[in-house]
Amino acid sequence: MTTGEPGQPRTDRSPWNWLLVLPVVLPLLTFLFNADEPRLFGFPLFYWLQIAFIAVGVTCTTIVYRMTK
C-alpha cells in the first residue's frame, strides 16, 4: 500500500496509536479497584469497574481506528 505518492510505503506510526496503551495499563493499576465500595446496582466496585475498562478499551480502539483510517 502507498500513502498517495508512488514508491513510498505506508507507515503505521501515528501518534494516535499511543492511545491504545490506556486500555492495557489502566486495568493493571490495582489501587483503582482494590475496594468493595461503592456499589452499583448491588455489584462491588471490582465487577462494574471491569465492565468500565471494557468500555474504555472499545472507545480507545474506535478512536484510533477512525483517526488512522
C-alpha positions as CSV (number, residue, x, y, z in Angstrom):
1,M,0.0,0.0,0.0
2,T,1.1,3.5,-0.6
3,T,0.3,6.8,1.1
4,G,-0.5,8.6,-2.1
5,E,2.9,9.1,-3.7
6,P,4.1,6.1,-5.6
7,G,7.2,4.4,-4.2
8,Q,6.6,5.4,-0.5
9,P,5.5,2.5,1.8
10,R,2.6,3.0,4.1
11,T,3.6,3.6,7.7
12,D,1.6,2.8,10.8
13,R,3.5,5.2,13.0
14,S,0.7,7.5,14.0
15,P,0.7,9.3,17.4
16,W,-2.9,8.1,17.8
17,N,-1.6,4.6,18.4
18,W,-0.3,5.7,21.8
19,L,-3.9,5.9,22.9
20,L,-4.0,2.1,22.8
21,V,-1.7,2.0,25.8
22,L,-4.5,3.3,28.0
23,P,-6.7,0.1,28.0
24,V,-3.7,-2.0,28.6
25,V,-2.2,0.0,31.5
26,L,-5.5,1.0,33.2
27,P,-6.5,-2.5,34.4
28,L,-3.0,-3.0,35.8
29,L,-3.4,-0.2,38.3
30,T,-4.8,-2.3,41.1
31,F,-5.3,0.6,43.5
32,L,-8.2,1.7,41.4
33,F,-10.4,-1.3,42.1
34,N,-9.0,-2.7,45.4
35,A,-12.2,-1.9,47.4
36,D,-15.7,-3.1,48.0
37,E,-17.4,0.2,47.9
38,P,-19.0,2.0,46.1
39,R,-21.6,-0.5,44.8
40,L,-23.5,0.0,41.6
41,F,-26.8,-1.9,41.4
42,G,-25.5,-4.2,44.2
43,F,-22.3,-5.1,42.4
44,P,-19.0,-4.3,44.2
45,L,-16.6,-1.8,42.6
46,F,-14.3,-4.5,41.1
47,Y,-17.0,-6.0,38.9
48,W,-18.5,-2.9,37.4
49,L,-15.1,-1.3,37.0
50,Q,-14.1,-4.3,34.9
51,I,-17.0,-3.5,32.6
52,A,-15.9,0.1,32.5
53,F,-12.4,-1.0,31.4
54,I,-14.0,-2.8,28.5
55,A,-15.9,0.3,27.5
56,V,-12.6,2.3,27.7
57,G,-10.9,-0.3,25.5
58,V,-13.6,-0.2,22.9
59,T,-13.7,3.6,22.9
60,C,-9.9,3.9,22.5
61,T,-9.8,1.3,19.8
62,T,-12.6,3.0,17.9
63,I,-11.0,6.5,18.2
64,V,-7.6,5.1,17.0
65,Y,-9.2,3.3,14.1
66,R,-11.2,6.3,12.9
67,M,-8.3,8.7,13.2
68,T,-5.7,6.5,11.5
69,K,-8.0,5.1,8.7
